[in-house]
C-alpha cells in the first residue's frame, strides 16, 4: 500500500514505500514447522518504522535445515550498511548459528528463543531477547539460558504474552494461554525491536 512495498521472490521483502532502500536491514527466520508468511504482520510493522525486512522461507519450514538461508540477502541489498538477524523459536537458534559465522551482522534478536551454545557469549554482538511471561518454556528456562548470551544482552518480557503470538499461525501445542491479544504482543515486540535497533545503529 502507500506505506509498505511487499515483494516475493527468493525472499518475502518488506520495504518502506516511496523512498530509497533503508540503510538498516533485518533478516527474519521463521519458527520450526511454521510457514514464513505467518510473520508477515510483524515484518510489515517493522518496515513501517523505516527498516528493510527480509523474511526468509526455509526448506520444509525448518530453519535448522537451511541455516544459511539469509546469506543471499547481503548481495541482494548492497545498500544496507547495517544488518540485524532475528528469529522466532527454533528460527532464533538457527539465526544465532548463522550470525556466529557472519561477523558483518551487528545485532541478533531472539523471539521466544535462545542460543544452542555459548559461542556468542564473548563475541561483542549486540543481542535482544524478547519473550512472553506465559511462554511454553517458562520464564525459568530463559533465566537459565541467559548465561549463553553476551553479558550486555537486553531482555524484554512481555507480560501476558505467550510463544505463538509472535506469529499468526494459531495455537502452539503445549503453549500457555496468553492474557493479551496477539496484536498487543506484536505491537510491544515491534516497539522493543525499534528501540534496540536505534540504540545500536545510532
Order of alpha helices (4+ residues) and beta strands (2+ residues): beta-beta-beta-alpha-beta-alpha-beta-alpha-beta-beta-alpha-beta-alpha
